Amino acid sequence: MFNIRSLFFVGAVSIIVSGCGGGSDTTPDPRSTEPTPTRPAPTPPSDLEPLELLELIETQSKQYVLDSVRWIEEQQIDCTEQAQAHEMCDVQRVSFSDGQFDQSRTKQTQTILVLDYGMDFHSVLRYRSRVKSTYKYNPQSNSFVIDDPYIHTSKLGVKLLGEVNRFSITDERFTQPQPAFVSAAWLTELSNKYRAVVPQDRYDRETNQAIYSHGVQVFGYLAQHNPQAEFVVIDTSTFTPFLNYKDALCNNDLATFSANMRTAASSLTAEVIEQYGVEFINYSGGFTLESVEQALLQHGCQDALNAEQRNQFYMAIKPVYDALFDAPNTLAFHAGNEFAAQSGDALDLIDYPNRIRVSYYSTKDKDTDLAPYGQSGWEKVFVDHQAYFNGSSSIDLFINLGYSPLVGGAEQVTNSTPKMSPNTIGMSYVVDWNHYSSSWTTPVATSYAIHEQEKIAASSGDDLLDPQRLKSKLLAYDCLSATEHVDHEGLLAFIASSNGLCKIQDPLRHKADELNRMGYLSR
């Protein structure tokens, strides 16, 4: 890969709250070619106001937290003391195929394909009911195939995370329990207790691999900030073509490698994107010329290809990019490569119609005055933070992170609307702390787009995604000239290279995601 550069009820009825708050190939196939059988989506009483529903969810989820903490204490569960270990400390293996997707918890017009690695914890357990299928790449068949990932964690972890995943509320006005999304912000006390009594669950209990990963951060953000979304995931650690096909690379067999990539692209289109009607793609990865060079070095055949041949192998991956970024009914968000022009990474320079290349900037402790969609206030941001905007030829959208990373013990500073993220297990909500990366702003952009698509659907009555209509809403050509800094050479060059596209935006300032729109963070 290239250098890692909410819901109330859905289905029959969508309840919206406005708010201003901040395995192997032989494992059983967990996917069905038909929609997973589930109970019909329950319809809440028509006389129950949206805010009443949200209050019920908050009240009952917070009571669940209190009850669970009390139960852990009453049971004297303490897995730090091996000699006194409770049965809840026993390690349990949980597979994706142990659970099932529940359509009553999601909205079919918010299907997100997430391409990343290290997502097993979320797809298998934490958000299992919202995951339609998991895939990996099989280099023998040159195709994406059903995967059945698994994790090992304590029985207590399985119990608590499973209960949150399947959380429902009850009320005398309901004929049956109603599935409900619980914000990570309401689970902090339970998260702290769980972490205290089973600190070992920070790692897979068999492999000792940390639960924290790139994919957990990306998937976790998407799952929390888009409470109605459903997911299909691809483990990109299995799709490393330059490593997968050593013989073709080291023997300069471009024809075989190219044929393999065309087959892979066809599989991606038919068996994943079209199979599940994917509307949105979040890809925090990719390939560069350096990917080819690193693979040659790892294979021990670094002199097998000259510069032109290396570029030919790199460009042979283009059919896969075409499948992702030129799918007719899908809008893709791709972690941008701001150095693409200098390094000659041509795939990151292609202006795909249905791709938005995302990068970052940070005003740290300063708020911006950016208007929605970045149509004013952007000049000052550029002038004050010019160093972030050098890669404008390969970036479509720059998003403000609004924090300083935790580096070397330095105190973190933030503005009033920094990027917030759930913790690793999705049970608390804190200011992000990672080093800056386009990987972290890509899910912000995807969430921003879903939010805007919901607004389009509400106003037009048409909930089918038109990628170009949505893209033109997100990225307007209204930043054509400087009005405040007319003599700033860097700004004028940026405008020229951007063709007037309003690339500098701050959706976090405007709380432009579904978690905020539905009122979860204004409680």
Number of C-alpha atoms within 10 A of each C-alpha: 19 16 12 14 18 28 29 26 24 20 16 12 14 15 16 17 20 15 18 15 16 21 14 12 12 9 12 12 14 19 17 10 8 8 12 14 11 11 9 11 18 19 16 22 10 7 8 10 13 18 16 11 19 24 14 16 25 20 13 17 22 18 12 17 20 14 13 17 18 14 12 17 13 9 11 13 20 19 23 14 12 9 7 12 14 16 12 19 23 13 18 17 15 19 19 25 20 13 16 19 24 22 23 23 28 30 20 19 19 22 25 30 28 26 24 25 20 21 25 23 26 26 29 24 28 24 24 26 22 27 27 24 26 27 23 22 24 18 16 9 12 20 22 26 20 24 26 25 21 19 21 20 24 21 18 23 22 18 13 17 21 18 14 23 21 18 19 19 19 14 11 7 10 13 12 14 14 20 23 28 25 26 25 21 18 19 20 20 17 22 20 14 17 22 15 14 19 20 14 17 23 16 16 19 19 12 9 12 12 14 21 16 17 17 23 24 24 26 24 24 23 26 25 26 30 26 25 28 24 28 28 21 25 25 21 21 13 18 20 17 24 25 18 17 17 19 14 17 26 19 11 18 14 17 11 13 20 20 14 20 19 19 16 24 23 17 21 22 18 13 17 22 23 15 12 20 16 24 24 27 26 27 24 30 20 22 22 21 21 18 19 22 20 14 21 21 12 13 15 12 15 16 10 14 19 11 9 9 14 21 19 16 23 23 18 19 21 17 19 19 20 16 19 27 22 17 21 14 17 25 28 29 29 30 28 30 29 24 18 19 15 8 12 14 20 16 21 24 18 13 15 17 15 23 24 25 24 29 32 26 25 24 18 18 16 14 18 20 15 20 15 15 19 24 20 17 16 22 25 16 19 17 14 11 13 15 10 15 21 13 19 22 20 26 26 22 25 26 23 25 29 28 27 23 21 14 11 6 7 9 9 15 17 20 18 16 23 25 24 19 23 24 21 19 23 25 23 19 19 14 20 23 16 13 11 18 18 24 25 26 27 29 28 27 30 26 27 21 24 25 20 19 25 19 13 18 13 11 10 9 9 12 15 12 20 16 21 16 11 17 19 11 15 21 20 15 14 14 20 15 15 15 10 10 14 11 10 12 10 15 20 17 12 20 20 14 14 19 15 17 21 23 27 27 28 30 24 22 22 18 19 23 26 28 27 23 23 24 21 29 17 13 10
